[in-house]
Amino acid sequence: MLKPARRGQISLEFMFVFAVILILLTYSVNNVTFKNGATSAETLQVQISLEEKNLANVVSNTITQVYSQGPGSKATSYVRLVYLRDPTYLQKALKVSNPQLFVTYGTLGSQGNGTYVMVINGSGTTNVELTGGNKNAFWSRGLYNSNTLINSSAWTSDSGTTATIIINGTSTTVYGLVLPTQGLPGELKVVVEWNPDKPESWLFNGTAGEIRVNINPGG
């Protein structure tokens, strides 16, 4: 016949369960608040970097596809965004004030020609690291050879077309598309065409949720 548990034993078991719940709750709070050094903050940085690299890949690949097909060709791609459209994530994970997304095309530093994507400080200067553990700008090679980042007339965006960055210790201004992280669509549309009758141009249309590019080799 089973003996009923003593009151003191029940209290001990209750306190043990309560302590376990308290530990789990503390861990959960650390995760959702992204405390500095917490695993979740580091994971968030990785997820943001992956989205930046994916966006750079999609833009470069779409441009390369159109360039390979020749004049008159056109292609459309889509990029899913989760972290790059949430300024709170970017502020807490990257420690960037007024975070904005910057997309440009050309050559930065010693890297080759292609699309660059980075999160910039929209109201100040951004230190850009292209390599190493502190890397915060992501590049994807493009077959189309054009250093458009020095062409001020090629870019159109309501949120701006310049970024002041420090690269290799030197402050410089580069041209590109500034995309507001607040209000970006969950699926960004990338449209590229080769119309030889139009100049090279890059446009970000926030209402349509799209980046529209016209390449014009030699034009």
Solvent accessible surface area in square Angstrom, and as a share of the most:
residue,aa,sasa,rsa
1,M,237,1.06
2,L,169,0.84
3,K,182,0.77
4,P,124,0.78
5,A,59,0.46
6,R,186,0.68
7,R,208,0.76
8,G,48,0.46
9,Q,82,0.37
10,I,95,0.48
11,S,56,0.36
12,L,132,0.66
13,E,94,0.42
14,F,130,0.54
15,M,114,0.51
16,F,143,0.60
17,V,80,0.46
18,F,104,0.43
19,A,46,0.36
20,V,61,0.35
21,I,98,0.50
22,L,92,0.46
23,I,119,0.60
24,L,109,0.54
25,L,103,0.51
26,T,72,0.42
27,Y,130,0.50
28,S,55,0.36
29,V,74,0.42
30,N,44,0.22
31,N,45,0.23
32,V,105,0.60
33,T,67,0.39
34,F,38,0.16
35,K,113,0.48
36,N,135,0.69
37,G,60,0.58
38,A,21,0.16
39,T,93,0.54
40,S,22,0.14
41,A,7,0.05
42,E,97,0.43
43,T,66,0.38
44,L,9,0.04
45,Q,76,0.34
46,V,83,0.48
47,Q,62,0.28
48,I,1,0.00
49,S,32,0.20
50,L,105,0.52
51,E,20,0.09
52,E,5,0.02
53,K,76,0.32
54,N,66,0.34
55,L,0,0.00
56,A,0,0.00
57,N,47,0.24
58,V,25,0.14
59,V,0,0.00
60,S,0,0.00
61,N,97,0.50
62,T,3,0.02
63,I,0,0.00
64,T,35,0.20
65,Q,85,0.38
66,V,0,0.00
67,Y,72,0.27
68,S,76,0.49
69,Q,108,0.48
70,G,12,0.12
71,P,91,0.57
72,G,67,0.64
73,S,18,0.11
74,K,114,0.48
75,A,10,0.08
76,T,62,0.36
77,S,29,0.19
78,Y,121,0.46
79,V,2,0.01
80,R,174,0.64
81,L,2,0.01
82,V,64,0.37
83,Y,53,0.20
84,L,0,0.00
85,R,97,0.36
86,D,44,0.23
87,P,26,0.16
88,T,66,0.38
89,Y,64,0.25
90,L,0,0.00
91,Q,81,0.36
92,K,83,0.35
93,A,2,0.02
94,L,53,0.26
95,K,136,0.58
96,V,27,0.16
97,S,72,0.46
98,N,68,0.35
99,P,7,0.05
100,Q,36,0.16
101,L,0,0.00
102,F,0,0.00
103,V,0,0.00
104,T,0,0.00
105,Y,0,0.00
106,G,0,0.00
107,T,52,0.30
108,L,9,0.05
109,G,44,0.43
110,S,119,0.77
111,Q,38,0.17
112,G,21,0.21
113,N,20,0.10
114,G,0,0.00
115,T,0,0.00
116,Y,0,0.00
117,V,0,0.00
118,M,1,0.00
119,V,7,0.04
120,I,7,0.04
121,N,36,0.18
122,G,32,0.31
123,S,90,0.58
124,G,35,0.33
125,T,63,0.37
126,T,12,0.07
127,N,96,0.49
128,V,6,0.03
129,E,81,0.36
130,L,21,0.11
131,T,97,0.56
132,G,60,0.58
133,G,92,0.88
134,N,122,0.63
135,K,79,0.33
136,N,47,0.24
137,A,1,0.00
138,F,20,0.08
139,W,42,0.15
140,S,9,0.06
141,R,156,0.57
142,G,7,0.07
143,L,107,0.53
144,Y,8,0.03
145,N,127,0.65
146,S,20,0.13
147,N,65,0.33
148,T,3,0.02
149,L,8,0.04
150,I,121,0.62
151,N,59,0.30
152,S,63,0.41
153,S,99,0.64
154,A,2,0.02
155,W,13,0.05
156,T,77,0.45
157,S,14,0.09
158,D,153,0.79
159,S,41,0.27
160,G,28,0.27
161,T,34,0.20
162,T,65,0.38
163,A,6,0.04
164,T,55,0.32
165,I,0,0.00
166,I,56,0.28
167,I,18,0.09
168,N,131,0.67
169,G,72,0.70
170,T,86,0.50
171,S,71,0.46
172,T,49,0.28
173,T,73,0.43
174,V,6,0.03
175,Y,61,0.23
176,G,0,0.00
177,L,0,0.00
178,V,4,0.02
179,L,0,0.00
180,P,43,0.27
181,T,4,0.02
182,Q,134,0.60
183,G,66,0.63
184,L,2,0.01
185,P,36,0.22
186,G,24,0.24
187,E,105,0.47
188,L,0,0.00
189,K,62,0.26
190,V,0,0.00
191,V,2,0.01
192,V,0,0.00
193,E,41,0.19
194,W,32,0.11
195,N,39,0.20
196,P,73,0.46
197,D,134,0.70
198,K,108,0.46
199,P,99,0.62
200,E,28,0.13
201,S,46,0.29
202,W,2,0.01
203,L,66,0.33
204,F,13,0.06
205,N,55,0.28
206,G,46,0.44
207,T,141,0.82
208,A,59,0.46
209,G,6,0.06
210,E,15,0.07
211,I,0,0.00
212,R,77,0.28
213,V,1,0.01
214,N,7,0.04
215,I,0,0.00
216,N,19,0.10
217,P,44,0.27
218,G,93,0.90
219,G,86,0.83
